[in-house]
Amino acid sequence: MARIVVIGAGLGAMAAAARLAVAGHTVTVYEKTSTYGGAVGRFERDGFAFDTGPGLLHLPAVYRDLFVKTGKEPLEECVALTQVDPAARHVFADGARVDLPNASRAGTVAALDAALGAGAGERWGDFLTRAREAWDRTRRPLLEEPQPADPAPLAREPYPALKAGLLRRPTTTLAQVGARELRDPRLAALLDAYAWSYGFDPATAPASAAVLPYMEQTFGSWYVGGGLRALADAVYERCLKRRVEFVFDTAVEDVVEKDGRAAGVRLAGGGTVEADHVVSGTPMPALHHGQDLPRHQATGTSRVTVCLALRGAREADAVHRTVVHAEGGRPTVTVLRPDDPALHPDGAYESVTVTATVRTGPGQEWEPFADRMVEAAGRAVPDLAERLLWRHVRTPEDVTRDTGAAEVPGPALAGAGGRLLPAANRSPLPGLYHAGGWSHPGGGLAHAGMSGALVAGLIVEGADFRGSQ
């Protein structure tokens, strides 16, 4: 069987490693930091714990499949999964509030009608019908199959864009979809928030980004007991049980090429490791192997996360996730308040995580921005300022340190001329493959897990592999 080197210990890379090890290959993972998980990090202090990456899991079937294919213990025996209901509470700039149920189209329509006025739910439902058409057109090529050698068909817009206005200009961006089809600034803000949560600016994101709210509202949102870091723990343990070797605090400097194919890696500290295949879970700009290889997807955005340690118990009617839409110069923020005793010292305290998507760029002052984030979060957490013990701010610079890039990659999207298609899993250099959020089918826990499955299929089945069934 083959010797395989995996670069990086993110979720997508580990998913590939576990599947390859089960197929009988010898797999070694080299990770530049001292731990695994990549963007799925954790911050702990004084008995409080916080996820510093994703806070919710979507499409858990991806990880159910990973655990079924790599061992006897299913996912639910390794982590506690709970559907979050309501999926989210939205607090709008005009003071309106709405709780959207988890994975219920009828419930969402009724909730929007009740909170925003008759007809609001119907307009949102009609939008989801069009979003489903885009989903059906792109689901298999974007999620379940390796990126085609000619991705040109995916560069075309799959959303059934309507034309409106005196000049009958086409609807080409998600912001235009919101303005022209939803006809309510609050519904438009709701749509925008889904784009921002995945790292896309709705003013430039293609209309095909409509698949993002469709995916969440159709398949639901799930919480992992103990936080999303517990999922990274479970995938790491599964790798160890399949005899995957991990080498931490060891950066890979380059991919070694021999006879026109990848033949191993060169370590930053000196020395080379021979391999029959190399799987890279890191952004392409970090590697230099003499090839004009495609750059990974760039969204131009990153995350600021504020971890809040609060005195006082979570109120009885609190919800897990609240999106507070921008008001008076404050940013739109997502407030996560898990009802999880594993995340705070005891019932007299609460751990709260506040996140915002920001554009990348130099010269930004993060502490004043964090002040505005916390002020906005006060609309979701009663008496937040009086309850605050301390806070910890995580900036794009921290994201760069842990993942190699400040940008947080988003899911692959069709349209936009193909600019939101990340690197293909099979690189132009034979023997080198890409797994993880920076490669097809893009960022996010579910998409990263899919990339691991695709890479394993390409290596194990070769040219005959046509994608997951």
C-alpha positions in Angstrom: 0.0 0.0 0.0 1.0 3.6 -0.5 2.9 6.0 1.8 0.9 9.2 2.1 1.9 12.5 3.7 -0.9 14.9 4.8 0.0 18.5 5.3 -2.0 20.1 8.2 -4.3 18.6 10.7 -7.5 20.5 9.9 -10.9 18.7 9.8 -10.8 18.1 6.0 -7.2 16.8 6.1 -8.0 14.5 9.0 -11.1 13.2 7.3 -8.9 12.3 4.3 -6.3 10.7 6.6 -8.8 8.5 8.4 -10.4 7.3 5.2 -7.0 6.6 3.5 -5.7 4.7 6.6 -8.8 2.5 6.6 -8.1 1.7 2.9 -4.7 0.2 4.1 -2.4 3.1 3.3 0.4 4.3 5.7 -0.6 7.9 6.6 1.5 10.5 8.4 0.2 14.0 9.2 2.6 17.0 9.6 1.1 19.9 11.5 3.0 23.2 12.1 1.2 24.0 15.3 1.1 22.0 18.5 -2.5 20.7 18.1 -5.1 19.5 15.5 -8.3 21.0 14.3 -7.2 24.0 12.2 -9.9 26.6 12.4 -11.9 24.6 14.9 -10.1 26.0 18.0 -10.9 26.5 21.6 -10.1 29.2 24.2 -10.2 28.4 27.9 -9.7 30.5 31.0 -10.9 30.5 34.6 -13.2 27.5 34.0 -14.8 29.1 30.9 -14.5 27.6 27.4 -15.3 29.0 24.0 -15.2 27.8 20.4 -13.0 30.1 18.4 -14.1 28.8 15.0 -17.5 27.5 13.9 -20.1 27.3 16.6 -22.7 25.1 14.9 -22.6 22.1 12.5 -24.6 21.9 9.3 -25.1 18.8 7.2 -24.0 16.4 10.0 -24.6 13.5 7.5 -21.0 14.3 6.2 -19.5 13.3 9.5 -21.9 10.5 10.1 -20.7 9.0 6.8 -17.0 9.5 7.9 -17.5 7.6 11.2 -19.5 4.8 9.5 -16.8 4.4 6.9 -13.9 4.4 9.3 -15.0 2.4 12.3 -17.7 0.6 14.2 -18.7 3.6 16.5 -21.1 5.9 14.8 -20.8 9.7 15.2 -23.5 9.9 17.9 -21.6 7.4 20.1 -18.5 9.7 19.9 -20.2 13.2 20.3 -23.5 14.5 21.6 -25.5 16.1 18.7 -28.5 18.3 19.4 -30.7 20.2 16.9 -30.8 23.9 17.8 -34.4 25.1 18.1 -35.1 27.9 17.3 -32.3 27.8 14.7 -31.8 31.6 15.3 -33.4 34.7 16.7 -33.1 37.7 14.5 -33.1 41.2 16.1 -33.6 43.9 13.4 -32.5 47.5 13.4 -36.1 48.7 13.8 -36.6 46.6 16.9 -38.5 43.8 15.3 -37.7 40.2 16.4 -38.3 36.8 14.9 -37.4 33.3 16.0 -36.9 31.0 13.0 -37.5 27.3 13.7 -35.0 24.6 12.8 -35.6 23.0 9.4 -39.3 23.9 9.1 -40.3 25.8 5.9 -43.9 26.2 7.1 -42.8 27.3 10.5 -40.4 29.9 9.1 -43.1 31.3 6.8 -45.5 31.6 9.7 -42.9 33.2 12.0 -42.0 35.8 9.4 -45.6 36.7 8.8 -46.3 37.1 12.5 -43.2 39.2 13.2 -42.8 41.3 10.0 -46.4 41.4 8.6 -48.6 39.4 6.3 -46.9 38.5 3.1 -43.3 38.6 4.4 -43.3 34.8 4.9 -44.7 34.1 1.4 -42.0 36.3 -0.2 -39.3 34.5 1.7 -40.9 31.1 0.8 -41.0 32.0 -2.9 -37.3 33.0 -2.6 -36.4 29.6 -1.1 -38.2 27.9 -4.0 -35.9 29.7 -6.4 -32.9 29.0 -4.2 -33.8 25.3 -4.3 -33.6 25.3 -8.0 -30.1 26.7 -7.8 -29.3 24.0 -5.1 -30.6 21.2 -7.3 -28.6 22.4 -10.3 -25.3 22.6 -8.4 -25.5 20.2 -5.4 -23.8 17.2 -7.1 -21.0 19.0 -9.1 -20.3 21.4 -6.2 -20.5 19.0 -3.2 -20.4 15.4 -4.2 -18.1 15.1 -7.2 -14.5 16.2 -7.8 -14.3 19.5 -9.6 -14.4 18.8 -13.3 -11.4 19.3 -15.5 -13.3 22.0 -17.3 -15.2 24.0 -14.6 -16.6 26.5 -17.1 -20.2 25.3 -16.7 -19.9 26.1 -13.0 -19.0 29.7 -13.8 -22.5 30.3 -15.1 -25.2 31.6 -12.7 -27.6 28.8 -11.7 -30.0 31.0 -9.7 -33.2 31.8 -11.7 -32.5 35.5 -11.7 -35.5 37.8 -12.4 -35.3 41.0 -14.3 -36.8 44.2 -12.9 -36.7 47.9 -13.3 -37.2 50.3 -16.2 -33.9 49.1 -17.8 -34.7 45.5 -17.0 -31.2 45.0 -15.6 -30.6 41.4 -14.5 -30.3 40.4 -10.9 -26.7 39.3 -10.6 -25.8 39.7 -6.9 -27.3 38.4 -3.7 -27.9 42.0 -2.5 -30.0 42.7 -5.7 -32.0 39.5 -5.0 -32.8 40.8 -1.6 -33.8 44.2 -2.8 -35.9 43.2 -5.8 -37.5 40.0 -4.7 -38.0 40.3 -0.9 -39.1 43.9 -0.9 -38.6 44.4 2.8 -35.3 45.8 4.3 -35.6 43.3 7.2 -36.0 40.3 4.9 -33.1 41.7 2.8 -31.0 42.0 6.0 -31.9 38.4 6.9 -30.6 37.3 3.5 -27.5 39.4 3.8 -26.7 37.9 7.2 -26.5 34.4 5.8 -24.0 35.6 3.2 -21.9 37.4 5.8 -21.9 34.4 8.1 -20.1 32.4 5.4 -17.7 35.2 4.7 -19.3 36.7 1.6 -20.2 40.3 1.0 -23.7 40.2 -0.4 -23.0 43.3 -2.5 -20.5 41.2 -4.5 -21.6 37.6 -3.9 -23.4 36.0 -6.8 -27.1 35.3 -6.7 -26.2 31.6 -6.3 -25.3 32.4 -2.7 -29.1 31.9 -2.2 -28.2 28.2 -1.6 -26.7 29.1 1.8 -29.9 30.0 3.6 -31.7 27.2 1.7 -29.1 24.7 3.0 -29.4 25.9 6.6 -33.2 26.2 6.7 -33.7 22.8 4.9 -31.2 20.6 6.7 -31.0 22.3 10.0 -28.4 23.5 12.5 -26.8 21.2 15.2 -24.8 21.8 18.3 -22.0 19.4 19.5 -22.0 18.9 23.3 -18.9 20.5 24.8 -18.5 22.7 21.7 -17.4 22.1 18.2 -13.9 21.4 19.4 -15.4 18.1 20.6 -15.9 17.1 17.0 -12.3 17.8 16.2 -11.3 15.6 19.2 -13.5 12.8 17.9 -12.1 12.9 14.4 -8.5 13.0 15.8 -9.2 10.0 18.0 -10.7 8.1 15.0 -7.5 8.8 13.1 -5.4 7.5 16.0 -7.5 4.3 16.1 -6.9 3.8 12.4 -3.1 4.2 13.1 -2.6 7.6 11.5 0.6 9.1 12.7 0.7 12.8 13.7 3.9 14.9 13.9 3.2 18.2 15.5 5.2 21.4 15.7 6.7 20.5 12.3 6.0 22.7 9.3 6.2 21.6 5.7 8.2 24.0 3.6 7.7 22.5 0.1 6.5 19.6 -1.9 9.3 17.5 -3.5 8.8 16.8 -7.2 10.5 13.8 -9.0 9.9 12.6 -12.5 7.0 15.0 -12.9 5.0 14.1 -9.9 4.9 14.7 -6.1 7.4 12.4 -4.4 7.3 13.7 -0.8 7.7 16.9 1.2 10.6 19.0 2.5 10.3 20.0 6.2 11.0 23.5 7.4 13.6 22.2 9.9 15.5 20.3 7.3 15.2 16.9 5.8 12.7 15.3 3.4 10.0 12.7 3.7 9.3 10.4 0.8 5.7 9.7 -0.2 3.7 8.1 -3.0 1.0 10.8 -2.6 0.8 14.2 -0.8 -2.4 15.6 0.5 -2.2 19.4 1.3 -4.7 20.8 3.7 -3.1 24.3 3.7 -3.7 27.4 1.5 -1.8 27.1 -1.8 0.3 30.3 -1.3 2.1 28.4 1.5 3.6 25.9 -0.9 6.0 26.5 -3.8 6.6 23.6 -6.1 7.5 25.3 -9.4 4.1 24.9 -10.9 1.6 27.5 -12.0 -1.1 26.0 -9.8 -4.5 27.6 -9.1 -4.8 29.9 -6.1 -7.3 28.9 -3.4 -10.5 30.8 -3.1 -10.3 34.3 -1.7 -13.3 35.9 0.0 -11.6 39.1 1.2 -13.1 38.7 4.6 -12.1 37.4 8.0 -13.6 37.0 11.5 -13.4 38.9 14.8 -14.5 36.8 17.8 -15.1 38.1 21.3 -15.3 35.6 24.1 -17.4 36.9 27.0 -17.3 35.5 30.6 -20.5 36.5 32.3 -21.6 36.2 35.9 -25.2 35.1 36.4 -27.1 32.2 34.8 -28.6 32.2 31.3 -32.2 33.3 31.4 -34.9 30.7 30.8 -36.1 32.1 27.5 -32.6 32.6 26.0 -31.9 31.0 22.6 -28.7 29.4 21.4 -28.1 31.8 18.5 -29.1 35.4 18.0 -28.2 37.5 14.9 -28.3 41.2 15.8 -28.5 43.2 12.6 -26.6 46.5 12.2 -27.9 49.6 13.9 -26.4 53.0 14.3 -22.9 52.2 13.2 -22.7 48.9 15.1 -21.8 45.8 13.1 -24.1 42.9 12.5 -23.0 40.2 15.0 -23.9 36.6 15.8 -24.3 35.8 19.5 -23.9 32.2 20.6 -25.2 31.2 24.0 -25.0 27.4 24.4 -26.9 25.9 27.2 -23.9 23.7 28.0 -22.6 23.2 31.6 -19.2 22.1 30.1 -18.5 25.6 29.0 -18.5 27.5 32.4 -17.6 27.0 36.0 -21.1 26.3 37.3 -24.7 27.4 36.9 -23.9 30.9 38.2 -22.0 31.8 35.1 -22.4 31.9 31.3 -20.0 31.7 28.3 -21.1 33.8 25.3 -19.3 34.1 22.0 -19.8 37.1 19.7 -18.6 37.0 16.1 -18.6 39.4 13.2 -17.3 39.2 9.6 -14.9 41.9 8.6 -13.1 42.8 5.4 -9.4 42.0 5.5 -6.9 44.8 5.2 -4.2 46.7 7.2 -4.6 49.4 9.8 -7.7 48.3 11.5 -8.0 48.7 15.3 -9.7 45.7 16.8 -10.4 46.7 20.4 -12.7 49.6 19.4 -14.4 47.3 16.9 -14.8 44.7 19.7 -16.4 47.4 21.9 -19.1 48.0 19.2 -19.6 44.2 18.8 -20.2 43.9 22.6 -22.6 46.9 22.5 -24.6 45.3 19.7 -24.6 42.0 21.6 -26.3 43.8 24.5 -29.5 43.7 22.4 -29.5 39.9 22.7 -28.1 39.4 26.2 -29.9 41.2 29.1 -27.7 43.2 31.4 -24.6 42.2 29.5 -22.4 45.1 30.6 -23.2 44.6 34.3 -22.6 40.9 34.1 -19.3 41.0 32.2 -16.3 39.6 34.1 -13.8 39.7 31.3 -13.5 39.4 27.6 -11.0 37.9 25.1 -10.7 39.3 21.6 -9.6 37.1 18.7 -8.6 39.0 15.6 -7.8 38.1 11.9 -4.1 38.1 13.0 -5.0 35.2 15.4 -6.7 33.4 12.5 -3.6 33.8 10.4 -1.4 32.4 13.2 -3.6 29.3 13.5 -4.6 28.6 9.9 -2.0 30.2 7.7 -4.3 32.9 6.3 -6.5 35.7 7.7 -9.2 34.9 5.3 -11.9 32.4 6.2 -12.8 30.5 3.1 -16.4 30.1 2.1 -18.3 27.3 0.4 -17.8 27.0 -3.3 -20.4 28.9 -5.3 -21.3 28.7 -8.9 -21.6 31.8 -11.0 -19.4 34.9 -10.7 -17.4 33.8 -13.6 -15.9 31.0 -11.5 -14.0 33.2 -9.1 -15.6 31.5 -6.1 -14.5 28.1 -7.1 -11.6 27.0 -4.9 -8.7 24.8 -6.0 -9.6 21.4 -7.4 -8.9 18.3 -5.2 -6.6 16.9 -7.8 -3.8 19.4 -8.5 -2.0 19.8 -11.9 1.0 18.1 -10.3 0.3 14.3 -10.3 0.4 12.8 -6.8 -0.5 16.1 -5.1 -4.1 16.6 -3.8 -5.9 19.4 -1.9 -8.2 18.8 1.0 -9.9 21.1 3.5 -11.7 24.4 3.4 -9.3 26.0 0.9 -10.1 23.4 -1.7 -13.2 22.0 -3.5 -16.0 22.1 -2.3 -14.9 25.0 -0.1 -15.0 26.2 3.5 -17.2 25.2 6.4 -17.1 22.1 8.5 -19.4 20.0 6.2 -17.6 21.1 3.1 -14.2 20.4 4.6 -15.4 16.9 5.5 -16.6 16.4 1.9 -13.2 17.4 0.5 -11.6 14.7 2.6 -13.9 12.1 1.2 -13.3 13.3 -2.4 -9.5 13.2 -2.0 -9.6 9.7 -0.4 -11.8 8.5 -3.3 -9.4 10.0 -5.9 -6.4 8.2 -4.3 -8.1 4.9 -3.6 -10.2 4.5 -6.8 -8.1 6.6 -9.1 -9.4 7.7 -12.5 -12.6 5.7 -12.0 -13.8 7.8 -9.1 -16.9 9.8 -9.9 -17.8 11.1 -6.5 -19.9 10.0 -3.5 -23.0 8.0 -4.1 
